[in-house]
Amino acid sequence: MKKYYKIILPVLTCSLFGCNTPKLDTAQEASNVASSEHSSTTDNSSNPYDDYIDPQIQVIVENRDVWNILYEDGPGDPVTSPYSFFYITDFDHNGRLEITASENQGSGVYTSAYVYEVNSDFSGIDVIDESYDAPEYVFENIKTFYNEADQTYIYIGTNFTKSGALWGNSIKCAVYLDHGVLHYDKIAEEEHQPKDDNSDELVYSYTDSSDLPITEEQFKNAEDEIYKDYDRQDVSLGVIYNQRENEFEKLPDDTMALILQKSYETFCGKISYDKFNEIEQIIRTF
């Protein structure tokens, strides 16, 4: 039996509307890649916390033993979960970075997520949240809503569950970080089940956040209606997948720091989701 060690990752913080590239002491090849990518992007905004990004990345790297996900699979030392993945964000834009460690379990329907945030004096990382059935995101373009009045950032995810081959539901969630607490608020839900005991035909039903019936169209547009008065600007996550070979957890400090930096820049919108994937694979070969 595999014994899992669940550990939470910190997500890196930045402005949703722009961020600058932290300076990292890396190998010359890594510096060239970073410089080339930085010169190809345009960023006219500034973040008052930019000068504090690099120290936070270093704190996260130094705490890799805290946020890594390990399991025992027979004799010997625990090994990194090959199904784990990591990304950097600043959900509430408070100037302190978070790192999220997730793992797909079983069929991939159940996704665990463990989130840490760099603490206020940059001396370590603190647990924000751990969920054994967290919402999933469309990593390339996450619907994001911003309320300028109270400076709230809402990210839309979906929690998929299954019960057997033909039963299941999809719950749209509003994900937001408020005073150190990560919330997953239900927006709307779609359920499906067999028409009858002897049929493979599925019947769908839809409810709102109060479990009242709604139409399929209302389900599809639920977040747009609820947050219609918010500003909209989608974000992407620079997702770092672990691999059995060339494991992320075993990379040298400077290489890991550069990949985390690029994950941060993806959240900020400085580089695209596709560009991050391209750069991340190059950096791993240094």
N, C-alpha and C positions, 0 to 999 in steps of 0.2 A: 504494500500500500504506500502510496506517495504521501509524504507529510509536507504540507505547504507552509512556508513562512511568509506571511503577508506583510508587506512593508509599503509605506506610503511615500510618494514622491512629491517634491516641491515643484510648483509651476512658476516659471519666470514671469516677472511683471513688466509691463510696458504700456504705452498709450495706445488705445485702439486706433488713434488717428496719426500714428507715426512714432518712430523711435530711432535712436542713433545706434551705430555699431560699437560695442565695447571693444577695447583694445586687449588682445590676448597675446601672451608670450608663447607662440607655437613654432613649429618647424617652418622653414622657409616655404616649402610647398603649400602648407596650409595657409600661410600668410598671403601667398600669391592668389590662391583661390578666393580667400575672403576679400582681398583688395579688388580683384576683378569683379566680383559680384557686387560689391559696394558701389563701384563706379558705374555700374549699369542700372542702378536704381535711383529714383528721384524721391527726396523727402524734404518737404518744405516746412515741416513742423518740428517742434522740439519738445522734449519731455524733461521736466525738472529733475527726474530721477535718473537720467541717463548716466551720470557719473558714478552711480551706485550699482549699475548692472554687473560689471565685471567682477567686483568683490562677491556678489551674490552667486554668480555662476561658480566661482571658486569654492564657496561654501557648499554648494550642492555637490560638486565633484568630490570634495573632501568627505562628504557624508554618503558616498555611494553604498557603503555597507548598510546604511539605514534604509534607503529606499529601494534597494534591489530586491527582487522577488526570487526566492530560492526554494528548492524542494529536495527531499531525499528520495533517491531512486536506487535502492540497494546499498551495498557497503561503500565506504568512502565519504569524502566531503560533499556537502550539499552543492548542487549545481544550479545555475541560473535557469529559470523557467524559459523554455524556447518559445512559449506562447505569449510572452510579455511584451509590452510596448510602452513608450514613455513620450511625454511632450511637455513643453514649457508654455506657461500662460501668465497673465496677470488679470484674473477674472474681475476683481473690483477696482483695479487701477489705483491701488493705494501705495504704489512705489516699492512693494516687496514682492519678490518672485515666488511662484509656486512651481512645483514639479508633480506631475501626475504619473503614477505607475498603474497600468491596467493589465488585465490578463483575460483572454477569452477562454471560457471553460466549456467542456463538452462540445456541443454542436456550435458553439459561438454565440448562442442566444443569450447566455448569461455572461455578463462582463463585470468583473470586479474592478474597482477603482480605488486607489489609495492616494490621498493628496496631502502634501506637506507644504508649508510656507516658510520662507526664511524669516527668522525671528527679528525683532526690532533692532537689536544691536549687532546683527550679522554674525553671531557667534555659533549658530546652528540652525536647525529646522524644527518646526513644530507641526504636530498633526492637526490638520483641518477637518478631514473627513475620511472615512473608510466605508465603502459600500460593496456588498457582495452581489448586488444586482443593479448596477448603475446604468443610467441612460447611455445609449450609443449616439455618436455624432456622425454626420456626413463630413468627414474631415476636411474635404476640399473647400466647401462653402457652408459654414454654419450660419444659420439665420441669427442675427444679433440685433437687439433693439436697445436704444439708449434713451433714458429719460433725463433730460438736462436739469429739470427742477430738483430732483433728489440725487442726481448722478448715479443712477442705477443702470447696470448692464445686464441684459437678459440674453441668455444663449439657449437655443432650442435644440433639445435632444429627444430621442425616442427610446422608450424602454420596451423591448420585445420579450414576450414570454410565450412558452408553448406547454401544452398538456396533451401529450400524445401526438399523433401525426396530423390530426385535423382540428384540434382545439387550440386556441391561442388568442392573444390580444396585443395591441400596440398602443402604448400610452405616450402621448406627446407631453414633454416636460419643459417647464421654464427653469433653467439652471442659473442661479446667481449666488454670489458670495456677499454676505452681509454680516459685518462685525465678526469676522472670523468663522462664520457658520455657512457651509455650503448647502443650499436648498435645492430640492428637486420637486417643484410644484406641478401637479397635474393640470394640463390645459384641456385635453380631450382624450377620448379613448375609443378605439375600434376593437370590437370583438368578433371572432368568427367561430362557428361550430357547424357540425353536420346538420343537414336539414332534418334527418331522422336517423334512427339506429342502423338502417340498412343502406344509407346513401353516402356517397362521397361528395355530393353537392354541398357547398358551404353557404351558410346564411350569415350575413354581416349585420351588425348593429352598432350604433354610435351614441356616445353620451358626452356631455360637457363636463366641466370641472366639478359641477354639483351633482353629477350622475343623472342629469335630466336628458331625455332623448333629443338627439339632433340628427340632421341629415348628413349624408356622406359629404356633400359640398361644404357644409358648415364645419365638419371635421377637418377637411383639407385646408380650410382657410382660418382655422380657429386662432392661431397665433397672430395672424395679420389683423384680425378683427379686434382681439383683446388689446394689442399694442399698436393700434392704428395711429395713436397720437405720439408715439415714440419715433425717434430718428432710427433709420435702418442703415446698417453697414455690415455686411457679412464678413466673417473672419475665417481663416484657415488655420489648421494646426500642423506644425511640423512634427509628424509622428515618427519616432525612432523605434523600429522593430528590432527585437533581439533575434539573434540567429545562433544556431548550434555551433557553427564555425564563425570565427571573428566576432565573438559575443561582445555586445556593447559594454557590458559591465567590466570586461577585461581590457578595454582599450586604455592606452596611456592617458594620463591626466590632460595633457594639452590637446590631444585628439578629441577626447570626450568633451572638453570645454568648448571647443570650436563647434562641434555638432550641436550642443545645447544652445550656443549662441545663435546658430542658424535656425533652430527651432523657435527661439524667441523672436527672431526677425520675421519668421513666417507668421506668427501670431500678430505681429505689428503691421503686417502688410508690406514690408519692405521687399520681400521676395515671395514668389508664388509657390503654391503647393508643389507643382511639378518641378520647379527649379530647386526647391529644397531637397526633393527626392534625388535629383541628379547630383547635387553638391554633396549630399550626405554619403552617397555611395563612393564618390571620389575621395572624400576625406578618410573613409575607412581603409583605403588602400595605402595611406602614407606609411 
